[in-house]
Amino acid sequence: MHFPVNIPLGRSSIPVHFVCETLSYFLGYRYYTYLRRNTHDLISSEDRLIIFIGAAAGAFLGSHMVGIFENPPQLFSHFNLFYFMGNKTIVGGMLGGLIGVELTKKQLGVTVSSGDMMVYPLILAMVVGRTGCFLAGLEDGTYGIASNLPWAINFGDGIRRHPTNLYEIIFWLMLWLALKLIEQKRHFANGARFKIFMVSYLVFRLLVEFIKPDYFFSFGLSVIQLVCIGGILYYYKVFLNHKNLFTDHA
């Protein structure tokens, strides 16, 4: 396979990464609307819309803020509007979106979870989006460090690397399956599904970053890993009181 993968269009071409990213938003949203139609939602449509706007604003800012700090030495020498818009990360988007949601819900007086219904649509969107990242090859910057493992992939520079974007796709599919299997036997408490979703991904990213060519501080961690640790500490109760994640048997 030749990377990056593009769709020929006359004398030009369309990056598959762009197509997958667009599809991820579309399919994720369609899946969410399907679930909302078939689920009793304790949050009104008006409040849902406002919360969604808060989440989008927080995700946009969080994604780009963490993205520009990924490589501190380049920050001040390259920083401009294009640098800000061109650097983004899912971890920052998730935690920024979380902050945006919590602030919005506090203003609205909403106390029930707004994230549980978003878990499966988000997983679907992540799988489709990361497929695009994989097909983009080196251009996307989500590949891993050099590796001699049998499944290591040459993304076009002659170096066989960890396909960390494929690792993430496998992670999301396994998480999806695990949540579905758990829900066959137990009922998640309000907000528990989203907490497990967030904590699982933060732990995964904390670990997988060790095999990515990131900028690491002298103490051995990258900016994304520090952000992941901050998010994990925010959800510390998930580890201490895991029994509270469930209400009863299904």
Sequence and secondary structure as in RCSB ss.txt:
>XXXX:A:sequence
MHFPVNIPLGRSSIPVHFVCETLSYFLGYRYYTYLRRNTHDLISSEDRLIIFIGAAAGAFLGSHMVGIFENPPQL
FSHFNLFYFMGNKTIVGGMLGGLIGVELTKKQLGVTVSSGDMMVYPLILAMVVGRTGCFLAGLEDGTYGIASNLP
WAINFGDGIRRHPTNLYEIIFWLMLWLALKLIEQKRHFANGARFKIFMVSYLVFRLLVEFIKPDYFFSFGLSVIQ
LVCIGGILYYYKVFLNHKNLFTDHA
>XXXX:A:secstr
  SS EEEETTEEEEHHHHHHHHHHHHHHHHHHHHHHTS  SS HHHHHHHHHHHHHHHHHHHHHHHHTSSHHHH
HHH SHHHHHH   HHHHHHHHHHHHHHHHHHHT  S SSGGGHHHHHHHHHHHHHHHHHHGGGT     B  ST
T EE SSS EE  HHHHHHHHHHHHHHHHHHHHTTEEE TTHHHHHHHHHHHHHHHHHGGGS   B TTS BHHH
HHHHHHHHHTHHHHH GGGGEEEE 
